[in-house]
């Protein structure tokens, strides 16, 4: 990675500067996501929790699994891109990433995606999407870019092609790792589900009549996904020649 670019990077920690615009999903979109993802869990929890005949591991696993869904809903409600006069902030579920305009090296819509994603490249070589549906709104990408171009300062310099290519390779490695992690997580979940139903008579059952492998099924996604993603993102990064994939 370009050493001069790394040394010139700044971390914006404060909340200074006037807010120019905040981008979030529209209220109708947030309500739709909440109803589609959240409503099925209410009767399910109401059925599982009071049931005395269900094993504790099964109850706990189902509650853990449902909790990940509601964390996802919370992410949609909290995620936003906040444009300030002196920096841009990307708000996620548990943290907010702030980048000074002078450290932004590029903003643009990703080709071939539907809906369109707006990507930001920073001086550290990180290429990431801006939440809030900016790319789906006509003229909004141009509006954010105008603020960046006015505020980045005279010392700003465009990155070279090798720097941009390395950033794209790291972003592609993360995307591939995400797909692989999702596939393996779903696969392991379904495998254990089939194991519980099809081979239930082979495995020892407890007094409640639920096959033991099936009792722990709710913990599978939250355990498998982070492990697979962590391993995959590093291996794919090394294969692409970018071992420092963040």
SULGISUL-V717666 format. One record per backbone hydrogen bond with DSSP energy under -0.5 kcal/mol. NH is the residue of the N-H (numbers start at 1). CO is the residue of the C=O. Records with the same first field share a line. If there is no record, write none. Layout:
# SULGISUL-V717666
NH->CO, CO
This chain:
# SULGISUL-V717666
6->2
7->3
8->4
9->6
12->10, 98
13->11
20->83
21->83
23->81
24->22
30->26
31->27
32->28
33->29
34->30
35->31
36->32
37->33
38->34
39->34, 35
41->38
42->38, 39
43->39
44->40
45->41
46->42
47->43
48->44
49->45
51->48
52->50
54->51
59->55
60->56
61->57
62->58
63->59
64->60
65->61
66->62
67->63
68->64
69->65
70->66
71->67
72->68
73->69
74->70
75->71
76->72
77->73
78->74
79->75
80->91
81->23
82->80, 89
83->21, 81
84->82, 87
85->18
88->99
89->82
90->97
91->80, 89
92->90, 95
97->90
98->96
99->88
101->86
103->100
104->101
105->103, 121
106->121
108->119
110->117
113->110
119->108, 117
120->128
121->106
122->126
123->103
125->122
127->125
128->120, 126
130->118
131->129
136->133
137->134
138->136
140->137
141->137
143->139
144->140
145->141
146->142
147->143
148->144
149->145
150->146
151->147
152->148
156->153
164->160
165->161
166->162
167->163
168->164
169->165
170->166
171->167
172->168
173->169
174->170
175->171
176->172
177->173
178->174
179->175
180->176
181->177
182->178
183->179
184->180
185->181
186->182
187->183
188->184
189->185
190->186
191->187
192->188
193->189
194->190
195->191
196->192
197->193
198->194
199->194, 195
202->199
203->199
206->210
209->206
211->209
212->204
214->211
215->211, 212
216->212, 213
217->214
219->216
220->217
221->217
223->219, 220
224->220
225->221
227->223
228->224
229->225
230->226
231->227
232->228
233->229
234->230
235->231
236->232
237->233
238->234
239->235
240->236
241->238
242->237
245->242
